[in-house]
Amino acid sequence: MKAIVFDRFGGPDVLHEADIEVPQPGPGQVRIRVKAAGLNALDGKIRAGMMEAVRPTHFPAVPGVELAGVVDALGEGVSGMEVGDQVLGWSDTGSYAQYALATAVAPKPAGLDWLHAVALPVAGETAERVLNQLAVAAGETVLMHGASGAVGTLAVQLATARGARVIATAGPTNQDYLTSLGATPTVYGEGLVERVQALAPDGVDAVFDLAGKGALEDSITLRGGTDRIVTIADFGARQLGIAFSQGSPERSTARLAALAEDAAAGKLVTTITAYPLDQAANAQQISDAGHMRGKLVLTVD
């Protein structure tokens, strides 16, 4: 099968196309004929060797942790699924490939296309995990740093669905985008504390940092301490006494199915930019640079 692989650490240029063996499903696994693969910032960190302490890489490696596609084969003990089912979820073997193995998948609704389906697994799990960790409730004000990306797009909508008000930061070109999602937008950078205080004179109840670009000190000022501040992007958080939230190994396919149904019904908006599989290196370069609106996705023939 055709796949994107890397056999050494480095920049996006280490990614290349290769013909590798089609994986065979083990107990509890299904094999997926991949239609779309999601890109995440984590993919670039793994490729660069930054995650070796927690996620050792075995070369040659296929990047990608999320997929949408068609069930192609069933491993021993799999029930509730059949060959031909359309699903979305998390890959066990890397998703930048024509075929991948998966253990945790949810049904894809007929009204949801492949590209928007694959925008949900990682971003949805991350957004809900952090909102739960922050205990965001109706009537509260949440500040989100760097909210125009894939996780922020969903986090804004899920927080407002809880009845919270969201003040969200992004660059000048994404202000209208944040407004369309239901947030009160403002730009990041110098003067942020004063801008947020003007928008929320009574203060902010919680802070969700998705940017990882030096906003934690301002967050402490706005909160009057480190309580109810969570980052998914700033590795210096623990030195400041702030919680760093990492992905959970317990992936809820029931919650993913519910998010997919909401997306299919138009209750949850996803924004995607798609590239063909053979342009994975270009797509990762864009991802590494940040400032993306919504989700980067690879289409797989």
RALIN-V817464 format. One line per field, one symbol per residue. ss: DSSP state (h for helix, s for strand, l for the rest). phi: phi as a letter, one per 40 degrees, with the letter a starting at -180 (. if undefined). A space follows every 10 residues. Layout:
BEGIN
ss->???
phi->???
END
This chain:
BEGIN
ss->lsssssllll lhhhlssssl llllllllls ssssssssll hhhhhhhlll llllllllll sslllsssss ssssllllll lllllsssss slllllslss ssssssslll lllhhhhlll hhhhhhhhhh hhhlllllll ssssslllsh hhhhhhhhhh hlllssssss lhhhhhhhhh hllsssslll lhhhhhhhhl lllllssssl lllllhhhhh hhhlllllss sllllllhhh llssllllll llhhhhhhhh hhhhllllll lssssshhhh hhhhhhhhhl lllssssssl l
phi->.cacbabaci cdcccacacb cccbccdgbb cbccbabccb dddcccccgc bdcbbdbbcc bbchbbabib cbabccgcbg bbdhccbaib ccbgbcacba cabbbbcccc cbcdcccccc dcccccccdc ccccfcbdgc bbcbcgcccc ccdccdcccc ccgccbbbba cdcbcccccc chcccacchd gcdccccccb dcgbcabbcb cgbgcccccc cccgiccfbb bbbbcccccc gbcbcbdccc cccccccccc cccccgcbcb bbbbbcdcbd cccccccccg gccgbcbbcb c
END
